[in-house]
């Protein structure tokens, strides 16, 4: 790999072990999904306008934005979602 192929980034996320309703060990991931900050496309999405009920019913957590071409990138489904301090947290 060349230096161009490598990059570093920081994502504030909490990962913890948990158990599902059947007592099976599962992994829970929590973190900031979106903020009001301007993104790399120079766009702003205000989380206060998000419909979290749709996300909770139909949403999923993905590793990257290629789920149409790569369904294995789906790593979970939401169990909690809220807007706090102008951040979308799940």
VOTOR-978945 format. One record per residue (C-alpha): chain; x, y, z; residue in one letter. Coordinates in steps of 0.001 Angstrom, whole numbers, plus 524288, in hexadecimal, padded with zeros to 5 digits. Layout:
<pt cadena="A" c1="X" c2="Y" c3="Z" residuo="a"/>
...
This chain:
<pt cadena="A" c1="80000" c2="80000" c3="80000" residuo="x"/>
<pt cadena="A" c1="804C4" c2="80D7A" c3="7FCED" residuo="x"/>
<pt cadena="A" c1="802E3" c2="81908" c3="805F6" residuo="x"/>
<pt cadena="A" c1="7F7D0" c2="81D83" c3="7FD16" residuo="x"/>
<pt cadena="A" c1="7F03B" c2="810FB" c3="80007" residuo="x"/>
<pt cadena="A" c1="7F060" c2="8137A" c3="80EAA" residuo="x"/>
<pt cadena="A" c1="7E8D0" c2="81D3E" c3="816A3" residuo="x"/>
<pt cadena="A" c1="7E4DA" c2="81F2E" c3="824C8" residuo="x"/>
<pt cadena="A" c1="7D83D" c2="82431" c3="82A79" residuo="x"/>
<pt cadena="A" c1="7D1A1" c2="8254B" c3="837A3" residuo="x"/>
<pt cadena="A" c1="7C3B0" c2="82125" c3="83A38" residuo="x"/>
<pt cadena="A" c1="7BE12" c2="822C2" c3="847E9" residuo="x"/>
<pt cadena="A" c1="7B714" c2="815D8" c3="84A19" residuo="x"/>
<pt cadena="A" c1="7B419" c2="80CFD" c3="85595" residuo="x"/>
<pt cadena="A" c1="7B43B" c2="7FE3F" c3="853B4" residuo="x"/>
<pt cadena="A" c1="7AF46" c2="7F538" c3="85E52" residuo="x"/>
<pt cadena="A" c1="7AB1E" c2="7E71F" c3="86022" residuo="x"/>
<pt cadena="A" c1="79CD2" c2="7E4D4" c3="862FD" residuo="x"/>
<pt cadena="A" c1="792DE" c2="7D9DD" c3="86285" residuo="x"/>
<pt cadena="A" c1="786E0" c2="7D902" c3="85A06" residuo="x"/>
<pt cadena="A" c1="7796C" c2="7D48A" c3="85E90" residuo="x"/>
<pt cadena="A" c1="77DC0" c2="7C643" c3="85D21" residuo="x"/>
<pt cadena="A" c1="78A01" c2="7C809" c3="86555" residuo="x"/>
<pt cadena="A" c1="7933D" c2="7C7B0" c3="859A1" residuo="x"/>
<pt cadena="A" c1="79F1A" c2="7D085" c3="85A42" residuo="x"/>
<pt cadena="A" c1="79E4A" c2="7DBD8" c3="850BE" residuo="x"/>
<pt cadena="A" c1="7A63C" c2="7E80D" c3="84E28" residuo="x"/>
<pt cadena="A" c1="7A060" c2="7F596" c3="85017" residuo="x"/>
<pt cadena="A" c1="7A62B" c2="8012A" c3="848D9" residuo="x"/>
<pt cadena="A" c1="7A291" c2="80F14" c3="84C86" residuo="x"/>
<pt cadena="A" c1="7A75E" c2="81BFB" c3="84777" residuo="x"/>
<pt cadena="A" c1="7A4A3" c2="8287A" c3="84028" residuo="x"/>
<pt cadena="A" c1="79E6C" c2="825A8" c3="832F6" residuo="x"/>
<pt cadena="A" c1="79D1F" c2="833AE" c3="82E40" residuo="x"/>
<pt cadena="A" c1="79F69" c2="841B5" c3="8328C" residuo="x"/>
<pt cadena="A" c1="79BCE" c2="84F2F" c3="82DA1" residuo="x"/>
<pt cadena="A" c1="7A9EB" c2="8515B" c3="8292E" residuo="x"/>
<pt cadena="A" c1="7ACE2" c2="85402" c3="81ADD" residuo="x"/>
<pt cadena="A" c1="7B14B" c2="8478C" c3="813F1" residuo="x"/>
<pt cadena="A" c1="7BB9B" c2="84529" c3="8097C" residuo="x"/>
<pt cadena="A" c1="7B184" c2="847FF" c3="7FECB" residuo="x"/>
<pt cadena="A" c1="7AF58" c2="85563" c3="80517" residuo="x"/>
<pt cadena="A" c1="7A1A4" c2="85151" c3="80970" residuo="x"/>
<pt cadena="A" c1="79AD1" c2="85299" c3="81685" residuo="x"/>
<pt cadena="A" c1="79055" c2="84964" c3="81B93" residuo="x"/>
<pt cadena="A" c1="78963" c2="84E03" c3="827D7" residuo="x"/>
<pt cadena="A" c1="78666" c2="84201" c3="83036" residuo="x"/>
<pt cadena="A" c1="77B3A" c2="84937" c3="836E7" residuo="x"/>
<pt cadena="A" c1="77367" c2="846DC" c3="82A6D" residuo="x"/>
<pt cadena="A" c1="775E5" c2="83828" c3="829C1" residuo="x"/>
<pt cadena="A" c1="76A64" c2="82EAA" c3="82AAA" residuo="x"/>
<pt cadena="A" c1="76FBE" c2="824DD" c3="8347C" residuo="x"/>
<pt cadena="A" c1="76367" c2="81C87" c3="83446" residuo="x"/>
<pt cadena="A" c1="7663F" c2="818B6" c3="82622" residuo="x"/>
<pt cadena="A" c1="77466" c2="815AD" c3="82994" residuo="x"/>
<pt cadena="A" c1="77060" c2="80D2B" c3="83517" residuo="x"/>
<pt cadena="A" c1="7668D" c2="8059F" c3="82CD6" residuo="x"/>
<pt cadena="A" c1="76E1D" c2="80458" c3="81FFF" residuo="x"/>
<pt cadena="A" c1="77C23" c2="80850" c3="822BC" residuo="x"/>
<pt cadena="A" c1="788AE" c2="800C8" c3="823E8" residuo="x"/>
<pt cadena="A" c1="796A3" c2="80363" c3="827D4" residuo="x"/>
<pt cadena="A" c1="7A06D" c2="80196" c3="81CE9" residuo="x"/>
<pt cadena="A" c1="7AF25" c2="80135" c3="81C2D" residuo="x"/>
<pt cadena="A" c1="7AF9D" c2="80A1B" c3="81058" residuo="x"/>
<pt cadena="A" c1="7A60B" c2="80FA0" c3="8066F" residuo="x"/>
<pt cadena="A" c1="7A659" c2="80456" c3="7FCCE" residuo="x"/>
<pt cadena="A" c1="79B2E" c2="7FBDC" c3="801CD" residuo="x"/>
<pt cadena="A" c1="794A3" c2="7FB00" c3="7F46E" residuo="x"/>
<pt cadena="A" c1="7A0CD" c2="7F4BF" c3="7EE9A" residuo="x"/>
<pt cadena="A" c1="7A5DB" c2="7EE92" c3="7FB10" residuo="x"/>
<pt cadena="A" c1="79B07" c2="7EA13" c3="8045C" residuo="x"/>
<pt cadena="A" c1="7A537" c2="7E409" c3="80D66" residuo="x"/>
<pt cadena="A" c1="7A8AC" c2="7F1E0" c3="8117E" residuo="x"/>
<pt cadena="A" c1="79C54" c2="7F214" c3="819EE" residuo="x"/>
<pt cadena="A" c1="7A139" c2="7EFB1" c3="827BD" residuo="x"/>
<pt cadena="A" c1="794FA" c2="7F1B1" c3="82FE3" residuo="x"/>
<pt cadena="A" c1="78815" c2="7F828" c3="83258" residuo="x"/>
<pt cadena="A" c1="78495" c2="8039A" c3="83B19" residuo="x"/>
<pt cadena="A" c1="77F85" c2="80141" c3="848D8" residuo="x"/>
<pt cadena="A" c1="7806C" c2="80F60" c3="84D99" residuo="x"/>
<pt cadena="A" c1="7807A" c2="81C60" c3="8464C" residuo="x"/>
<pt cadena="A" c1="77FA1" c2="82A45" c3="84B4A" residuo="x"/>
<pt cadena="A" c1="78339" c2="8383D" c3="84821" residuo="x"/>
<pt cadena="A" c1="78B6F" c2="83EC1" c3="85296" residuo="x"/>
<pt cadena="A" c1="79403" c2="84AEA" c3="851F0" residuo="x"/>
<pt cadena="A" c1="7914A" c2="84C0F" c3="8432A" residuo="x"/>
<pt cadena="A" c1="79680" c2="83E39" c3="84142" residuo="x"/>
<pt cadena="A" c1="78FCA" c2="831F6" c3="83C65" residuo="x"/>
<pt cadena="A" c1="79402" c2="82760" c3="845EA" residuo="x"/>
<pt cadena="A" c1="790ED" c2="818F5" c3="844B2" residuo="x"/>
